[in-house]
Amino acid sequence: MLTIAAFYFFVLLLLFLLFWIFIKPGWSLISVISIAIAYVPFSHIIPPRLTSDFSIIKNTADTRVMSWNVAQFDVLYNKRSPETRDKMLELINEYQPDIACFQEMVAGDTLVNLNTPYYRKYSFYSVYEFASKLDFQDYFYSYNFTDDFLNHQHFGLMIFSKYPVVKKQRLSFYPYDYNSNFQFIDIVKAGDTLRVFNIHLQSMKFSQGNLSYIDNPTIESKKDIEKSKSVIAKFKIALMKRQVQADNIKVEINKSPYPVIVCGDLNDVPNSYAYQTIGKDLQNAFEEKGAGLGRTFTGIAPTLRIDNIFVSKAFTVNQYARVQKKLSDHFPVVADIVKKND
């Protein structure tokens, strides 16, 4: 759990460094040595570069990958603010990803009569409409029927591809809930086969009361202590579940006979068990080309970079962007990659 506070510990170390330089310079070596020891793990949080450029026009040889927790494309509030979904689709089309991995996707894949009042009343967008509006050649939508969302709708994971898909696989593990499912596809580009994983690990499941307490934490009463225990308990349960989920995902990544691209919402920060397990022997696009803290979750804290694109070392990451448009509770992340032999 201390990994969540790593950035703040680093800031504290810097303050100690400045303090000792003016009070007892010799003691500043303690902070210097601590920072040196922590340099490699800290570089996962903030890469050693000041700026990061991104060109909307990609090289023809590159593959552009987008990962985004789309928060159901705002389906719950669509009648009140239909423009949100349209803006999200416009953003995706602006960046023109070749591969798009969406988490918390809501859509229908049942063929129904679009002209019936029943469909107009209850349906959102069908998968076919999304694919058409976003100009994707193929897709793989995986979900658990127990997570159905309104009529004709499902709640799950989606991979869209502009390249031919030759294999689609959904994997599910005990307890077979939404976060215990993940998916992959094999695509073919210029004669090369690539495997793309889309994952969404266990969230904290904070209630509105939990979030309010995190914003204004106090321990002035017994009720406040109970609130803090609730937050800590949810942290612990989620961390334990993500450990199991990360282990299962890594087993499948290691089985891949092809170079891999791993996209998703880890619900965990760099240097966490999930991040280190899934990212082992892979490159993180943000670490390769990003700058700053790279926050991807819009709430709670400015240090929450929980959405990631990992790629095999067979790729070169040419550029990376975090699109800072608040249309979901997550910012989309985009990376241009290319096979090294290309």
C-alpha positions in Angstrom: 0.0 0.0 0.0 3.0 2.3 0.5 3.5 2.4 -3.3 0.5 4.7 -3.6 2.4 7.3 -1.4 5.8 6.8 -3.2 5.7 10.2 -4.9 5.0 12.0 -1.7 7.8 10.2 0.1 10.1 11.3 -2.7 9.0 15.0 -2.3 9.6 14.6 1.5 13.2 13.2 0.8 13.9 16.3 -1.4 12.8 18.6 1.4 15.0 16.7 3.9 17.9 17.1 1.4 17.4 20.9 1.2 17.1 21.1 5.0 20.3 19.2 5.7 22.3 21.1 3.1 21.6 24.3 5.1 21.8 22.8 8.6 24.3 20.0 8.4 25.6 19.4 4.9 27.2 16.1 5.7 23.8 14.6 6.7 22.4 15.4 3.3 24.2 12.3 2.1 21.5 10.2 3.7 18.9 11.7 1.4 21.3 11.5 -1.6 22.0 7.8 -1.0 18.3 7.1 -0.5 17.3 8.8 -3.8 20.1 7.0 -5.6 18.9 3.6 -4.3 15.3 4.4 -5.2 16.2 5.8 -8.7 15.2 2.8 -10.8 11.8 2.1 -9.1 11.1 5.8 -9.0 11.7 6.1 -12.7 8.6 4.0 -13.2 6.6 6.8 -11.6 8.3 9.8 -13.2 10.5 9.1 -16.3 13.8 11.1 -16.5 12.5 13.5 -19.2 10.9 17.0 -19.0 8.6 17.0 -22.0 6.9 14.6 -24.3 5.8 15.5 -27.9 3.1 13.7 -29.8 2.2 14.1 -33.5 -1.4 13.3 -34.5 0.0 12.2 -37.8 1.7 8.8 -37.4 4.4 7.2 -39.5 3.0 4.7 -42.0 4.9 1.8 -40.5 3.7 2.5 -37.0 0.8 0.8 -35.2 -1.3 3.2 -33.1 -2.7 1.7 -29.9 -5.3 3.3 -27.7 -6.4 2.1 -24.2 -9.4 3.8 -22.5 -11.7 3.0 -19.6 -14.8 4.5 -21.4 -17.1 4.3 -18.3 -19.9 2.8 -20.4 -19.7 5.7 -22.9 -21.8 7.7 -20.4 -24.8 5.5 -21.0 -26.5 6.3 -17.7 -26.6 10.0 -18.5 -27.0 9.8 -22.2 -30.5 11.1 -22.3 -29.5 14.1 -20.2 -26.2 14.8 -22.1 -26.0 12.8 -25.4 -23.1 15.1 -26.5 -20.7 13.3 -24.2 -20.8 10.0 -26.2 -20.5 12.0 -29.5 -17.4 13.8 -28.2 -15.8 10.5 -27.1 -16.3 9.1 -30.5 -14.9 12.3 -32.1 -11.8 12.0 -29.9 -11.2 8.4 -30.9 -11.6 9.3 -34.6 -9.3 12.2 -34.2 -6.5 9.9 -33.1 -7.4 7.2 -35.5 -6.0 4.2 -33.5 -5.3 1.0 -35.4 -6.1 -1.0 -32.3 -8.4 0.3 -29.5 -8.9 -1.5 -26.2 -11.9 -0.3 -24.2 -12.7 -1.3 -20.6 -16.2 -0.9 -19.1 -17.7 -1.1 -22.5 -21.5 -1.1 -22.8 -23.1 -2.1 -26.2 -25.4 -4.6 -27.7 -24.5 -7.4 -30.1 -28.0 -8.8 -30.6 -29.5 -8.2 -34.0 -32.8 -6.4 -33.4 -35.1 -4.3 -35.5 -33.7 -0.8 -35.1 -37.0 0.8 -36.0 -39.0 -0.7 -33.2 -40.0 1.5 -30.3 -38.7 -1.1 -27.9 -35.2 -0.8 -29.3 -35.3 3.0 -29.4 -36.4 3.0 -25.8 -33.8 0.6 -24.3 -30.9 0.3 -26.6 -27.8 2.4 -26.6 -25.4 1.7 -29.4 -24.9 -1.7 -31.0 -21.4 -3.1 -31.5 -22.0 -2.8 -35.2 -22.7 0.9 -34.9 -19.6 1.6 -32.9 -17.5 -0.3 -35.4 -19.0 1.6 -38.2 -18.7 5.1 -36.6 -15.1 4.4 -35.6 -14.2 2.7 -39.0 -12.8 -0.5 -37.5 -12.6 -3.7 -39.6 -13.0 -6.2 -36.8 -13.6 -6.4 -33.1 -13.9 -8.8 -30.2 -16.4 -8.1 -27.4 -16.2 -10.3 -24.4 -18.5 -10.2 -21.4 -20.3 -12.2 -18.7 -24.0 -12.6 -19.2 -24.5 -11.9 -15.5 -23.3 -8.4 -16.1 -26.0 -7.5 -18.7 -26.7 -3.8 -18.7 -30.2 -2.7 -19.8 -32.0 -4.6 -22.5 -29.9 -5.9 -25.4 -26.8 -4.5 -23.7 -23.7 -6.1 -22.1 -21.0 -4.8 -19.9 -17.5 -6.0 -20.7 -14.2 -5.6 -22.6 -13.8 -4.6 -26.2 -10.9 -4.7 -28.7 -11.4 -3.0 -32.0 -8.9 -3.6 -34.8 -8.2 -2.2 -38.3 -6.1 -5.3 -39.0 -7.5 -8.8 -39.7 -8.2 -10.8 -36.5 -7.3 -14.5 -36.8 -8.0 -15.5 -33.2 -10.3 -14.3 -30.4 -10.1 -15.7 -26.9 -11.9 -14.8 -23.6 -10.3 -16.2 -20.4 -12.1 -16.3 -17.1 -11.0 -17.4 -13.7 -12.6 -17.9 -10.3 -14.8 -16.2 -9.0 -15.7 -15.5 -12.7 -16.8 -12.0 -12.1 -16.1 -9.0 -14.4 -12.5 -8.4 -13.1 -11.7 -12.1 -13.4 -12.2 -12.0 -17.1 -9.8 -10.8 -19.7 -9.4 -11.1 -23.5 -6.9 -11.3 -26.3 -6.9 -11.3 -30.0 -4.3 -12.3 -32.6 -4.0 -9.9 -35.5 -2.0 -10.0 -38.7 -0.1 -6.9 -40.0 2.2 -7.1 -43.0 2.7 -10.8 -42.5 3.4 -10.5 -38.8 1.1 -11.9 -36.1 0.7 -9.9 -32.9 -1.2 -10.8 -29.7 -3.2 -8.0 -28.1 -4.4 -8.3 -24.5 -7.2 -6.2 -22.9 -7.5 -6.3 -19.1 -9.3 -4.6 -16.3 -8.2 -5.4 -12.7 -10.1 -5.2 -9.5 -11.2 -1.7 -8.5 -11.4 -0.4 -4.9 -15.2 -0.2 -5.1 -15.2 3.0 -3.1 -18.7 4.3 -2.3 -19.4 8.0 -2.5 -19.0 8.1 1.3 -15.5 6.6 1.0 -14.6 9.2 -1.6 -15.8 12.0 0.6 -13.8 10.7 3.5 -10.7 10.4 1.4 -11.1 14.1 0.3 -11.5 15.2 4.0 -9.9 12.5 6.3 -10.3 13.0 10.0 -10.2 10.8 13.1 -12.0 13.0 15.5 -14.8 10.6 16.4 -15.6 6.9 16.5 -17.6 7.3 13.3 -14.5 8.7 11.5 -12.4 5.7 12.6 -15.0 3.3 11.2 -14.9 5.3 7.9 -11.1 5.0 7.8 -11.3 1.2 8.5 -13.8 0.8 5.6 -11.3 2.5 3.2 -8.4 0.5 4.4 -10.4 -2.8 4.2 -11.3 -2.1 0.6 -7.7 -1.3 -0.2 -6.6 -4.6 1.2 -9.3 -6.7 -0.5 -8.7 -5.1 -3.9 -4.9 -5.5 -3.6 -5.2 -9.2 -2.8 -7.6 -9.7 -5.7 -5.4 -7.9 -8.1 -2.5 -10.1 -7.1 -4.4 -13.2 -8.2 -5.6 -11.5 -11.4 -2.1 -10.3 -12.3 -0.7 -13.8 -11.8 -3.3 -15.3 -14.1 -2.8 -12.7 -16.8 1.0 -13.1 -16.7 0.8 -16.8 -17.2 -1.2 -16.2 -20.5 1.2 -13.5 -21.6 4.1 -15.8 -21.2 2.3 -18.5 -23.3 2.1 -16.2 -26.3 4.1 -17.3 -29.3 3.9 -13.8 -30.7 5.0 -10.3 -29.6 2.4 -8.9 -27.3 0.6 -5.6 -26.6 -1.1 -5.4 -23.2 -3.6 -2.6 -22.6 -5.8 -1.9 -19.7 -6.9 -0.4 -16.5 -4.8 -1.9 -13.7 -6.4 0.0 -10.9 -3.0 0.1 -9.4 0.1 2.4 -9.6 3.6 1.8 -10.9 5.8 -0.3 -8.5 2.7 -2.2 -7.3 2.6 -6.0 -7.5 0.2 -6.0 -10.4 2.2 -3.4 -12.4 5.5 -5.2 -11.9 4.1 -8.7 -12.5 2.3 -7.8 -15.8 5.1 -5.5 -16.9 8.0 -7.9 -16.3 10.1 -8.3 -19.4 7.8 -5.8 -21.3 8.2 -2.1 -22.0 5.8 0.5 -20.7 4.9 3.1 -23.3 4.7 5.9 -20.8 8.1 5.1 -19.3 9.6 5.0 -22.8 8.1 8.2 -24.2 6.0 9.9 -21.5 6.8 12.7 -19.1 5.6 14.0 -15.7 3.3 12.0 -13.5 1.1 10.9 -16.4 -2.1 10.7 -14.2 -4.8 8.7 -16.0 -7.6 8.6 -13.3 -9.3 12.0 -12.9 -10.2 11.7 -9.2 -8.8 11.1 -5.7 -5.1 12.0 -6.3 -2.9 13.5 -9.0 -0.5 10.5 -8.9 -2.9 7.8 -10.1 -1.4 6.5 -13.4 -3.4 3.3 -13.5 -4.1 2.9 -17.3 -1.2 1.4 -19.2 0.1 0.1 -22.6 2.8 -2.5 -22.3 4.6 -3.9 -25.3 7.2 -6.6 -26.0 10.8 -5.6 -26.4 10.4 -6.6 -30.1 8.7 -3.2 -30.5 10.1 0.4 -30.5 7.8 2.9 -28.8 7.9 6.0 -31.0 5.5 8.3 -29.2 3.0 8.4 -26.3 0.2 10.7 -25.3 -2.2 11.0 -22.5 -5.3 12.8 -23.9 -6.4 15.3 -21.2 -10.0 15.6 -22.1 -12.4 14.7 -19.2 -15.1 12.7 -21.0 -14.8 9.7 -18.8 -13.4 9.3 -15.3 -10.2 8.1 -17.0 -8.0 9.8 -19.6 -7.3 7.8 -22.8 -3.7 6.8 -23.5 -2.2 6.4 -27.0 1.1 5.0 -28.2 2.7 4.5 -31.6 4.8 1.4 -31.9 6.7 -0.4 -34.6 8.4 -3.8 -34.9 12.2 -3.3 -34.7 12.8 -5.2 -37.8 10.5 -2.8 -39.7 
